[in-house]
């Protein structure tokens, strides 16, 4: 009786004490007081130990409400229960053959809140034996899963999208705590991934084959699409929910099994998604989750039972993964770095263009592969300078869970230092820093990895700040005399991920979309990421592989065509005495 009723009484007392605390925190405690044994959206119980909750409260002492929420996301059966009662930092679990298990590794890395430097959890560097078991589980599950009717596989996706919608806030809070982006951006992260799950719900037509009857007398020929087997995904830090959802839903709905490696910097959202997938009905072994860094990536690249690899990340890592994976005979789709340009014509609408440039450049602290990092002003920058400066200065740098936050922290101190170094290199080479985001101080979060919105003007193509992908809230401003010059500048860059043009001229927009050598083009749209019924089509130095992610190309990546030519002996039924119509003798056999 004491164990049953004493914890709720403690929660009630805590709630009375913090009546004057921030409303979000009060709401959080209200929810916790009822979550000792709460039913999940799927109707299955999700145990949340009282000690886990008390740990979250204890770790929250003296901090903002968001910290407890980030811990709670990991406490939902995804972190070690043994650590919860001892006051230790929780440990992120593996998912192997349908079971969440604590790694036996001796090597762990910290998952750190980039706004506070607080250690949220410890992530295991998966051992070789654990990795082998995860791949074996996927291999063992493959034959039964591929033979599961497509209608059943899509029903799992229907349930998964329902569960993701029901848990969007928890996913977003986990992302904000581990990755740093604002809650609004984190919700967008979840939603854009959810759209791919919705696309997977309509998988059946994408798997349809083709048939030609009577390719020869009594012979039919048809093609079908079949899954590959065990596939794997290697995810970046900047979209902890969206990118995993680009990968495993299409792969498993196509009939494959999957081994997922989330980023070691923010694994929480991927683990929540894995739990939701199991609740949605995904059988054991169909989805497995491993953690780690270089060694685990190499294991994925070299394992003979893994047939295909999806990757999103940096140039260096992506090239390595593509080359090593391809050398092992695997299919690889590797989305690499970017240098996305916005070309601004003099006739563009001032207000909407400035707003789009600011959002595309500084949103998510510039840590997006489709962020606009270079703006090319045709005819000069003069009329755009002050409005852009005003827009950059108006954005509030703060912890992502704070209500007024527009720009969150960068992912790590190393990323911050690199960004600041590239800003300084631009200044040293002759660029003008008209808005300087270095040295930003955020009261209450002095240890955060802060870089505020930064504008560099008079940038030239030879400068390091232009040639390198800064991956921070920095917009490099260049000028061009004509649209032709602007197109030539964009095409001369090695990357070809995304680009945009801002203009009122349909003729200019059509010329740009036709001549620019970039895979995704926005017309008065700053970040032209395609919806899932298209594909994410980076070109040139921004992609290595043959088939792009999600959409029809994504389904084709996770499947392979098989062509069947069939002939049935017709002895048991009456047939015409003539197999050829008169007059066709000269056509040939």
N, C-alpha and C positions, 0 to 999 in steps of 0.2 A: 504493500500500500504506500509505503514511503517513497519507493522508487517510482511509483506511478503518479503520485499527486504532488510530491515536493518540487520537481522541476517546473511544472506549470505555475506553481505559486511563486517561485523565483522570478519567472518571466513577468508575472503580474506586478511584482514589486519593482523590477527593473523598469517596466513600462511607466509606472507611476512616477518614478524618479526622473525620467527623461521627458516628461510632458512638455518641457520648454525647449527640447532639443529640435534640430532641424526636422521638418515634416517628413522628409524621406526616411530619416533614421527611425522616427516613430512608427512609420508604416512598416519598416523592415522588422522591428521588434514585434509588432502585432502579428505579422505573418509567422515569425519564428515561434511564437507562443502556441501556435496550432499545428506545427509541422513535425511533431515528434514521430508520428507514424501516419503520413499523409498519403492519400491515394493519388497516383499519377493520372495524367490525362488519358492514359490507355486503360485505366482501371486496375493496374498492377501497383502493389504497394512499393513505395520508395522509402526505405528506412533512412532516417536521418538521426543519428545518435544524439542524445542530449549533450554528451561531452563535446561532440563536434560543434554544436551550437554555442556552448559556453566558451569554447576556444575561440570561435569567431568573435564573440563579444569581448573576450579578453584582449585579443589582438587589435580590436577596434579602439581600445581605451585611448583617449587623447587624440584620436584621428577623426577624419570625416566619415560619414556613413558609408561611402562606397567601398571602403576596405573590407568591411565585414561581408558585403555582398560578393566581392570577388572570392573570398575564402569559401563562402557558401557554395559557389558554383563547383568548387573542387571537392567539397565535402559530400556531395550527393553520391556516395558510393564510388567516387572516382579517385579518392585519395585514401591512403592507408588509415584504417580505423585504429590501428595500434598506436599511431602517433597522436590521434585526436585527444586521448585522455591524458597524455603525458605533457602537453604543452609544446611538443615539438612541431616543427614545420611539417605540414602534411606532405605525403609522397604521392606523386601521380602514378596511376596504375597502368599496366598493359591490358590490352584486350586480346586474349588468345583463345580460340576455339569456343567463343561464347562466354568466357569467364573473365571477369576483372581480377587481375592478380598482381601482387606486389613483386617487383623485380628482385632477383637475387644478386644483382650487380653490386660491386663495391664502388662504382663510379656514378656520381650524381652531379647535376648542374642546377643552379638556382634559377627559378622563374621569378623575375623581379618586376615590381610595379615601377614603370618608368617615370612616374610623377613623384614618387616618394623614395625609391630605392628599397622599399620594404620587400623582403623575400616572401613571396606568396606560397610557394611550394618547391619541392625538390623533384627534378625530373631524372629518371634513370637512363643511363646509357645501356640499352638493351644488350644482354649477353648473346654470344653466338648461339648457345643452346636455345635460348628463348626465341631468337629470331627464326631458327630452324623450325621450331614447333609452330610458330605462327604461319610460316609458309606451308608446312605440312598440313596444318588444319585447313588452310584455304584449298590446298590441292585435294584433300580428302572430301571436302564439301562440294567440289566443282561438279562432279558427274550428276549427283542428285539435283543440284541447283539448276544446272543447264537443262535438265529434263523436267523441271517444274514449269507448268504452263505459263506462258507470257501473261495471261490474265491474272494469275495468282501473283506473279512478280510485281505487276503494276499495282495490285491492291496494297502491297506493302508500301509502295511509294505514296499512294493516296493517304495511307495512315501516317506515314512519316511527315508529309507536308502538314497534316493536321497537328501533329505533335510539335513541329517546329513553330508553327503559328502560336500555339499555346505557351511555348517556352521562349518566345522571342526576347522578352525582357531579361530573363535570366542569361540567355546567350549574350545579349548586348552588354550586360554588366560584367560578365566574365571577360569579354573582349576589351572593354574599357579599362578594367583593372590590369590586365596583362599586356595589352598592346598600347594603350594610352589614348586612342582616338575618342572623340566625344561620343556621348550616348547616342546622339542623332546619327553620327557616322556609323556607329556600331550597329544600330538597327538597320541601316542601309546595307551594311555588310551581310547581315543575316538575310535580308529580303532578296538581295540579288542572287544569293545561293538558293534560296527557296524557289525562285523562278526556274532554276534548272531541275529541281525536284518535280515541279509541276510539269515541265517538259517531259521528264521521264515517265510521268503517269500516262502519256500518250505514246509510249514506245512502240506498240504493235505495228502501226503503219511504217515506222522507220526500219523495221526488220523484214518488211515484205520483199520477196524476191521477184524475179521476172520469168516468164515462160513463153516459148514459141512452140506451138504445136506443129507436127509434121514438118520438121526441118528436112527430113527425108521420108520416104514411104514408111509409114508406121512407126516413125521415130520422133520422139518429143525431146526438147532440150529446155531445161529450166535451171535457174540459179536460186540459191538460198543463202542467208547470212547466218553464220554460226559464231558463238563466242570463242575467245582465244584460250581462256584458262585462268590462271592466276595473274592478276595485274597489280601494279603498285603505284602509289602516288607520293610524291615528295613535295611538301607544302612550304610556302614562305611565311614570314611573320606578319606581313602587312594586311592580309585578309584571312584571319583565323577561322572564319566560318564559311565565307564564300568559296574559297579555293577548294577545300575538301568537298564541298557540295558541287563544284564543277566536275569532280572526279568520280567518287564512288557511286553516286546514284545512277549515272548513265552506265557505268561499268557493270554493276550488279544487275540492273534491270535488263541489260543485254544478255545476261546469263553467266557472266564471269564471277569469280570471287576476287577479294581485294585485300591488300596489305597497305595500310595508310601510315605514313610517317608525318605527323604534324611538325610544325616548327618547334624547336626546343625552347624558343622564347615565349610562346603563348599557346600551350597545348589544351587549355581548359575548354574552349569552345568545341574543338574536335572531339574531346572525350564526352562532352554532353551530347553531341550529335550521335556519337557511337552508341551511347546508352539509349537515346531515342530511337535509333534504328533497330536496336534489339527489341524495344517495347513495341515497335511497329510490326514485328513479326519476322525480322530477318533471321534465318536459321543460324545456328552456331557454325563458326568457321567461314561464313560468307564474307564477313568483314572482320578484320583483325587490325589492331593498332599497336605499333611499336614506336619507341622513342630513341633519340640519339642524335649523333652528329655525323662526322665523316665515316666512321667505321660502319655504321648502320646503312648509310647511303651506298658504300662500296658493296656491302652484302646484298643489297637490292640489285645493284648493277650486275653482280656476278652470279647470282643464284640461277641455276639452269631451269628451275621450274617457274620462274617469273617470265611471262611472255611479253609484257608491255609495261612501259613506265611513262607516267605523266609528271611533268615538273613545271613549276613556276618559280622564278627567282632571278638571280643576278647573271650577268654575262659569263663570268668566269666559271661559276658553278654549273650553269646551264650547258656551256660548251663541253665541259668535262663529262657531265652526265650523258649528253648526247653521244659523244665520241666513244666513251667506254661502254655504254649500254648497247649502242649499235654494233660495236665490235663483237659483242657477245650474241649477236643475232636477234636482239630484241627490237620491238617497235618502241620508238621514243618520240614523244611530243614535248618539246622543250621551249617554254616561253621565257625569253631572256629580257635584257634591259631595254631601256627606251630613252629617247630624247624627243619628246612630243612638242611640235611647234603649233602655235596659233598665228595665222596670217591675218592681219587686221588692215582692211582697206579704208580709205578716208571716208567712204560713205556709210560705214557701219554705224549702227545706233549706239550712241555714247553710253547711255546708262546701262542697257542690258549687256553690252560687250564688256564693260568694266566689271560688272557683277559676275559675269561668266568667267572672266580671266582670274579674278580674285578667288572664286570658289575652286576653279580647276587647278590653280597654282598652290594655294595655301591650305586647302581642305585636307584633312587627315595628315597635317604637318608635311604635305608634299610627298608622303610615303605611299605613292600609288604608281603602278606601272603605266597608267594612262593619264597621269598628272601633266598639265601643261607647264613645261619648265623653260620654254623659250617663246617669246612673242616677237613677231616680225612686223613692224609697222611700215606699211607701204606709204611713201611720201613723207615720212618723218613721224616723230613721237610727240611733238610739241603739245598738241591738243589733248593727248592722252596722259601726259605726265602727272599733272596735279590730281585729276580724278583717280588715277591708279594709286598715287601716294595716299590720298585720303582713304581709299578703300582698304589698303594694307594696314594703315594705322588704326582703323576702326575695329579691327578684329581683335578679340580678347583672347589672350593666351592664358590657359588655366587647366587645371586637372579636368579630365574628360567628364567626370561625374558632376562637376559644378554646373549650375543652371546657365551661367553666362559664358561658358566656354565655347569659343569658335575654333581654336587651334590647340591641340593637345601636345604632349611631349614627343620627342623623338624616341625611338625604341631603346637606345642604349647610349651610354656616355661616349662610346667609340663612334657611333653614328653622328652624334652631336659635334664631336671634334672634327670629324671629316668634313661635315657641312661647313663649319666655321673656317676650316683651312681653305676650302674651295672658294668661299666668299672672299677671303683675304687674297687668294691668288688672282682673282679677277681684278680686285682693286690694284694690286701690284702691277698687273699687266695693262692698266689704263682704263678699266671700267670705273664708273661712278656709282657708289653705293648711296642711292637717294632715299632708301628706307633701310635701316640697319637693324636686323632682329637679333643680333648677337648681344649677349649679356642681359637678356631679359630676366627679371626677377619676379617670381610669383609668390606673394605672401602666403606663408603656411606650407609652401612646397618648394623650399629653397634648394632641395637636393635633386629636383627634377631635371630631365634632359631637355632644357628649354632652348629653342631657337624660334624667334618670332618671324612674322612675314618680312621678307627681304626683297628689295627691288634693286637690280643692277642695270644701269643704263650704259649706253655706248659700248656694249659687248660686241666683240668681233669673233668670227668663227675660229680663229687660231688660238683663242684663249682656253686655258684648261677648264675654267668654270663653264664654258660652253661645250667642250668636247666630252667632258665627264658627266655621267648621270649623278647629280648631286643627291637626289632622293631626300630632299628636305624642302621647307617652305620658302623657296627661292625662285624668283622669276627673272630670267635674263632677257633683257630687251635689246633687240637689234633693229636696224632700219634697212629698208630697201627702196630703190627708186621706182620699181615697177612690179607688177604681179609676176611677170616672167622671172625677174631677179629673185623674188621671194620663193617661187617654186624651185628654182635652181638651187637656192640655199638649202631648202628642205631636203631635196633629193640628194644633195652632196653629203648629208649626214649619214653615217653608217647604219643608223637605226631606222626602222620603218614600222613602228607599232601603231601610233595614232597621230592624227593631226586635225586641225580645224581651220575654217576660214570664216571671218565675220564680215558680212557685206549685205547690201540691199540689191545687188546686181545678180540676177539669175545667170546671165552670160558669164560673169566672172566666176561664180560658184561652179558652173558646169565645166569651165575650162580647168579650174583647180582640181576638181574631183577626177577629171579625166587624165590629167598630166602628172599629178603628184604620185610619187612612187612609195606610197604608204598604204598599209592594209586596212586601216579603219579611219574614215573621214567624217568629220562633223561639219555641217553647214549651219552656222550660228548656234552650234552645240559644242560646249567646251570639252566634255568628256564623252565621246561617242562610243561607249561600250555597247556592243550589240545585245539585243535580247536573245534568250536561249534558242529560239527557233531559227536564228542565224548562228554563226560561229565567231569565235574570238580570233580574228584573222591578222595577226601581226606578220609583217614581211621582213625580208632582208636580215639585218643583224639583230632583229628582235625575235626571231623564231628559228628553231632548228627542228626539222622533221618534215613530214609530208601531209599529215592530217591534223587540223587545228582542233582546239578544245571546244567542247559542247556543241549543240546543234547537230545537223546532219553529219558534218565531218567528225564530230566526237563519237557518234554512234558507229561510223565506219572505222574509226580508230580501234574501237573495242570489239570489233567483229571482223570476220573474214568471209569472202564469198566462196561458195562451193557450187560448181556447175555440174549438173547431172544430165546425161544423155541416156534415154531409156527406149527400149524396144520390147514389146510383148508379142510373143508368138500367137497368131490368131487362128490356130488350127481348130479350136473348140467353138468357134462361132462362124456363121455363114459370112462369106466375103464376096465381093464382086469379082468376076473372072478377069477383069481388066484392072490393072493398078495404075494405068496412065490414061489420061484423056486423049482421044484422037487428035493428031495435029501437033503433038509436042515431041515427036521423035527427034527432030533436029535440034532440040534444046540441049540434049545431053543428059546423062544420068546424074 
